[in-house]
Amino acid sequence: MEIKQITLAALCVFSASSYAEDVPITGTVQSRCIINTEVAGIYGNPNAYTLTTTPADGGVLPVVRYDVSLADAYTAKITYPTSFSSSPSLNDTVAWDGSVNVQEVSDVAMADYDTDAITYDQTKEYDLTATGSTWFKIASSATNGGNRAFPSGTYRAVVQAECIAK
């Protein structure tokens, strides 16, 4: 009789306990905002101490295109360079300047992007309120301190272009 009671008690304990399983759920989100480099920038060298993307000075303005397929879901954040990503060794401080502006839009609903943009430091933010494509041109210039000549070599700088989900 005791064995039956022990067996019955063990069955009650095991049947009262529960077993849980974590079941994973996975999903992939594809961005509906794509950034493309349309034109790579080139620095012109109009004098010994200046590098600039201004076409009149031999430079080429970089252009990025934002393609948006979901309206009012993203913010474009574009920052012009404030340092070289690579360059010859420099003995002086470089002064940086630049700008970001809308060059072209695919939809008239984007006409106010430049007017409505928020500018701070070297960054400009655009509320991408319409679907379609927007081309942004970025100007960049670097002046070597004391109007001293830049050493010969290759200079590279990077425009930071981001698409941030709201």
N, C-alpha and C positions, 0 to 999 in steps of 0.2 A: 504494500500500500504506500509505503514511504517513497519508493521509486516512482510511482505514478504521480505523487504530489510534487516531487522535485521536477519531473519531466513537465508536468502541467505548469508549474511556476516558471520554468525556463522558457517554455513556449509563450507564455504571457509576456515575459520581459522582451523577448525578441520580436514578438508581433507588435508590441507597443512602440518600439523604436522605429524611427523613420529613416529613409534614405533620400538624400537630395542630390540633384545633378544640376550643375550650371550649364546652360545651353547657350552657346555664343550666337550672336547675331552680327553679321558683318555687312557693311555697305560701302560703296565707293562714290565719292562726289566728284564730278567733273566740273571744273571751273567754267563758267559761262562768260569769262573775261579772259581774253588771250592777248598777250603783248608780243608784238613783232618788231624787229629792227628793220625799218624800211631803208634808211640811209645811215651808214656808219660815218661818224664825224671825222674830220681831218683838221688838224691845227695848221693854219698859215702862220708865217713868221714875217710880218710886215717890217719889223725892225729887230735889232739884236736882243732886245729885252722883253718882247711881247710874243705870246702865242695866242691865236684867236681863231675861232671857227667862223668868223665873219667872211662871207664870200668876197667882198670887196678887198679883203686883205689876204686872199689866197686860201682861205679856209673853206670847209664844207660843214654846214649845220647838220648835226645828227637829227634823224627823224624817227620817232617810234609811233607805231599804230596800235591802238587799242580796239579790239573787236569784242563787242558786248552783245550777247543774245538774251539777256535778262535785264530789263530796264529797272533802274532805281535799286539795284542790289549791290553795286560796287562803287568804290572811290578810287580814282587814279591818283597816285602819289608819285611825283617826279622831282628828283633832286639833281641839280647840276653839280659838277665836280668842285671839290674844294682842296684837292690834292692830286698828285700824280700817282697812278697805280704802279708805274715804273718810269724811271728817268735816270739820266746821268746824275752823279753826285752834285748837289747844289750847295753853295756856300752862303746863300742869302735866303731871306724869307720871301715867299711868293705871295703876291696879292691876287685873289681870285674874284671874278665877277661872272655873272651869267644871267640867263632868263629862260623861262619856259612859256611857250604860247601855242595856242591852237593854230595849226596851219590849214587844216581842211576838215570838213565833216561830211558824213554821208546822208545826214538827215537835218532838215531845217530846225527840228526840235533841239538840236545841239548848239544852236547859234549863240546862246548866252553862256556857254561853258567858260570862256575867258573872263567875262564880266562877273560871273558868280564864283570864280575860283577863290580859294583861300591861299594867301601867300605868307610864308614865314621862313626866316633864315634863308636857306638856298632851295627851299621846297615850295612846290605849288600843288595844291590838292584840288581835284575836280570831282564833283558829284556827277557820276555817269547816269543820268536820268532817262536816257533813251537807248533803244537798241540800234546797233549799227557800228560804223567805224569812225574813229577820230584819230587824226594825225597830229602829233605834237612835235614842234621843232624846239631844239634846245641850243641856246647860245652859251659859249664858254670862252673865257679869256683868262690868261695868266700873265702877270707882269712880274718880272724878277726884281727883287728889292734893290733900291738905289739906282734904278735904271741900268743895272749891270747886264752884260750880255749873258744869255743862256749858253751853257756849254754845248758843244755839238753832240748830237746823239738822237735817240728816239725817245719821244715823250708820249706816255699813254695816260689817259684819265678815263673815268667811268661815270656814265650817267646812271643813276639808280631809278628804275621805273618799276613801280609796284601796282598791283591791283588788289585792293583790300575789300573783302566782303563786309557789308554793313551789318 
